[in-house]
Structures are given as C-alpha cells and as structure tokens.
Amino acid sequence: MSTIPRAKIMFLTAAAAAALLAVAPSAEASPDASSLGLPAYSDLVVDEANHHVFVSGGKTSNGVVVTDFGGRVRKTVDGQFGASGLVLSADGRTLYVALASGDAISAIDTTTLAETARYPTGAQTCPAHLARTGSVVWFGYGCEESWNGGIGKLDTAATPPAATLDLQGANVRFHHAPLVASQTGDAGPLVAGQAELSQSSVYVYAVAAGKLESRASGAVVGSDLTDLTLSPDGATIYTASGSRDAVEAFNSKDLTRAGAYRTGQYPNSVAASADGKYLAGGVRNPRDDVYVYKVGGSAPVATVDATSDGVLAPRGLAWAADGERLFAITRPANGPEPALRVLKDPADR
C-alpha cells in the first residue's frame, strides 16, 4: 500500500452548510453548497483580503460566482457576458473579468462585489484569458479557431484606461485566444501558450515600457496544452499538456527543461503555491486526480481524490496564500456544470 499521505478534503454538503449556519446565522448558503450554479467553468482566482474565491463560467455564462473559503456561495455578479479569465489588481481591490461574449474587460470592486467600470476591447475580439504585470492587464483574445488570436493589454493606470491589440509580435499568430500567465512585477515575464492543438507552442516575453519583448519561444510542451503558470519569482514555467504524463517545468529565460512532476496521463491543471515551495498538478481522472509535490522533489508528498463522482476541470486548481487550502474545480464526468472543492492541508504540513 502506498505511504503517500492523502490531503484532508472538505466537501460542504447542504447539511454541513446548515450546521455552520447555526453558528453564524448571518451566513447565506446556496441550496447545494458544492454546486456553483454555472453552466460551465473557465477560471478561478483567490482573494485573500476578503477570503473570497471568484469563479467564472466561460462564454456561455453571464455571471461570476463568489464563494467564501469554505466553498459556500455568497453572491453571483450578473451581467458579465461570457465571463472567462480573471485577475486581481495589484492592491487586490479590483477583480478584472474577460468578457468573451461581451468584447470587453469589466472591473468589479472586491469589497462591494459590484461592477465599477467596463473597458471595450474591440468588436469581435472575445477576450478569454487574463494576466497582470504591475498596472497592466494582458489578455489573450480571439473569437474563432481561425488563427486570428492575439495578445492585448489594458493599462489600468492610464486616463482613461484603453485596450491595445496585436502585441504578440509581427510573426506570431494564435489559432484562438492564447493562454497567458505572468509574474506580476512590472517587468514580467509574460508567457503565452497556444492551447489545445496537436502541436502546442509557448512564447515568453519580457515587459518594458508597456511593450512585449520576445525572449524565447518553442514547441516544447507537446500537444493539447491545457494550463500554464509561473513560479512566484518568474524563473520557471510550469505546463500541463494532455500528451504528457507529467507537469513539466521550463526555464523562462530560454525554455530549457527544469524538471517534471509525474501525474499520470492527461494532466490538465497546474498551480504553484504563493511561497514557491509546492506545486499542485491535476489530471482528468476519476480518482487520484491531484498530485502535490515539493518543488524539486521526486515523489508527491500527497495525492488527492478531489471528487468521487466526477473529474477535475481544466485549469481547475488555485492555492490560498498560506498554503493551507487548495481550491479545486470539478465537474461531472459527462457534464460541464462545475463544483468547488476545498482541499485542506494539501501538502499535509
């Protein structure tokens, strides 16, 4: 029998939510506390200051769901047409939402949970994925799978903020909206990935004076790239591609290989802890679907069954800053409706 410890999992059922409400009568629980009420899933982001998790439902959804750290739904912010990519401002006071069916990026106050502004990105742009460096929000956009995808930016410090398109370089085109990830300092780096193709490529950019400067590129991640992220210091890129059996690591300066973390077939999610010490990788598998490694380690410190009756959603993992919770989005094996799971003490520390 394996000696790898299993992380403790908190599945908030309606009964458990009711018990919690007896202690905190002001809390408002959803009828099914593990269900988000979204038609599909696109992205999640963790708001440490307010102990909220924001979850979006993609181009067929018009809302952003807000839960607490226990997984209970607190509010749905409606009117967010095709809410997809999510990213927080540097001060955490604003959530930016890519509106894939609204050709815009909206701004939501993270305290009041009300929309405060909306910035057009241009007709037929369909922004889908977000990242941030300093005060600049970068977005991967593209409405159809016809090699019209690109990278744009929204400079939130400008007066007024305005979107600029086609910043990926003259010879770079994406089949559809690219995945984007960044180290959040002013200089980046920013990484863009061509997702879900038989041969996926990644592009690494430095950020200088609000412009992207090409640093490295290559088809090193295999096929069916589904998720990518950066280490907190920006030195390492982590990728999850369906053609691999591991989450892979690459040096962000030149894309030389920097390790691999075995997950089994079809990895679809990867998240680095805020302190850079741990890495969580997920697979589309009905059991043992989340693997937690110490960075540089040869074996997982924990494996997790995030769901007993479904699968981990693509790009479905995010850490709390203190490392004591790992949030996982799951869905039925044969359906798109997402649920939020809270994995407690994922590194079993």
Secondary structure, DSSP 8 states (H G I E B T S, - for coil): -----B-EEE---HHHHHHHHHH-TT----SSTTB---SS--EEEEETTTTEEEEE--TT--EEEEEETTS-EEEEEE--TTEEEEEE-TTSSEEEEEETTTTEEEEEETTT--EEEEEE--TT--EEEEEEETTEEEEEE-SSTTT-BEEEEEETTSSS--EE---S-TT--BSS--EEEE-SSTT--EEEE--SSSS--EEEEEEETTEEEEEEEES-S-S-EEEEEE-TTSSEEEEEETT-SEEEEEETTT--EEEEEE--S-EEEEEE-TTSSEEEEEES-SSS-EEEEETT-SS-SEEE---SSEEEEEEEEEE-TTSSEEEEEEEETT----EEEEEESTT--
